[in-house]
């Protein structure tokens, strides 16, 4: 079984809302998930977090504390299950920041609280 590493981002705005993206995957029904992605060869978790933050949202913000480490086996956009070693980082996002869905070079839609491929549901303590 292949082992893959990824950085995930817990992006929270000033209102305590968490940014989630709606993903469509051939292995399951559409699901909501945090921004983030797989590390490139030689890349650290922090460097991947910075890159993924910009690529998926257009944001260039400070990567905060490591909140969680996860070691799970599951298939996502792969033909076979893989072992995923994930690190989840906090990112504080000002309310006035413009957040874009999609690749930073091909920004498709600005996200709002009600659409554009992402959502800001209220975080629960």
C-alpha positions in Angstrom: 0.0 0.0 0.0 1.3 3.5 -0.9 1.8 6.0 1.8 0.9 9.6 1.0 1.5 12.8 3.0 -0.8 15.8 3.1 -1.3 19.2 4.8 -4.8 20.2 5.6 -5.9 23.7 6.6 -8.4 24.7 9.2 -9.2 28.2 7.9 -11.3 30.2 10.3 -12.6 33.8 9.8 -13.2 36.5 12.4 -16.8 35.2 12.9 -15.6 31.7 13.9 -16.7 30.2 10.6 -14.7 27.4 9.1 -14.0 27.4 5.3 -15.0 24.1 3.7 -15.0 22.9 0.1 -17.4 20.6 -1.6 -15.6 17.7 -3.3 -16.8 15.2 -5.8 -15.0 11.8 -5.7 -15.6 8.6 -7.6 -15.4 6.5 -4.4 -18.2 8.2 -2.5 -21.0 10.7 -2.5 -19.9 14.4 -2.6 -18.5 15.5 0.7 -17.3 18.7 2.5 -13.6 18.9 3.4 -10.9 21.4 4.5 -8.5 22.9 2.0 -5.2 21.2 1.6 -3.4 18.6 -0.4 -0.5 16.2 -1.0 3.1 17.1 -0.4 5.4 17.3 -3.4 8.8 15.5 -3.4 11.1 17.1 -0.8 8.4 19.5 0.5 7.8 20.0 4.2 4.3 19.9 5.7 4.5 23.7 6.3 5.6 24.5 2.8 2.8 22.3 1.4 0.3 24.1 3.6 1.4 27.5 2.3 1.3 26.3 -1.3 -2.1 24.7 -0.9 -3.5 27.7 0.8 -2.6 29.9 -2.2 -3.5 27.4 -4.8 -7.0 26.6 -3.4 -8.0 30.0 -2.0 -5.7 32.7 -3.4 -4.8 33.6 0.2 -1.3 34.3 1.4 -1.7 34.2 5.2 0.4 32.9 8.1 0.2 29.2 8.7 -0.6 28.8 12.4 -0.3 26.0 15.0 -0.4 22.3 14.2 -3.8 21.2 15.5 -3.9 17.5 14.6 -1.9 14.7 13.1 -3.9 11.9 11.5 -2.9 8.5 10.1 -5.7 6.8 8.1 -6.3 4.5 5.2 -8.8 5.5 2.6 -9.3 6.0 -1.1 -9.7 9.6 -2.4 -9.3 10.2 -6.1 -7.2 7.1 -6.3 -8.1 3.6 -7.7 -6.8 2.0 -4.5 -6.8 2.9 -0.8 -3.6 4.6 0.5 -2.2 5.3 3.9 -2.5 9.1 4.5 -0.3 10.9 7.0 -2.0 14.2 7.4 -1.2 17.3 9.4 -3.9 19.9 10.1 -2.9 23.6 10.6 -4.8 26.6 11.8 -5.1 29.6 9.5 -6.8 32.8 10.8 -8.5 34.6 7.9 -9.7 38.2 8.3 -13.4 38.7 7.3 -12.4 41.2 4.6 -10.1 38.7 2.8 -11.2 37.7 -0.7 -11.2 34.0 -0.9 -11.2 32.3 -4.3 -12.2 28.7 -5.3 -9.8 26.8 -7.4 -6.2 27.0 -8.5 -4.5 30.2 -7.6 -3.4 30.7 -11.2 -7.0 30.0 -12.5 -9.2 31.6 -9.9 -12.7 30.7 -11.0 -15.2 32.2 -8.5 -15.0 34.3 -5.4 -16.4 32.4 -2.4 -19.2 33.9 -0.4 -20.9 32.6 2.6 -23.6 31.1 0.4 -21.9 29.6 -2.6 -19.1 29.4 -5.2 -17.9 25.8 -4.3 -17.2 26.6 -0.7 -18.9 27.4 2.6 -18.3 29.1 5.9 -20.3 27.2 8.5 -20.0 28.3 12.1 -17.3 26.5 14.1 -18.5 24.7 17.2 -16.4 24.6 20.4 
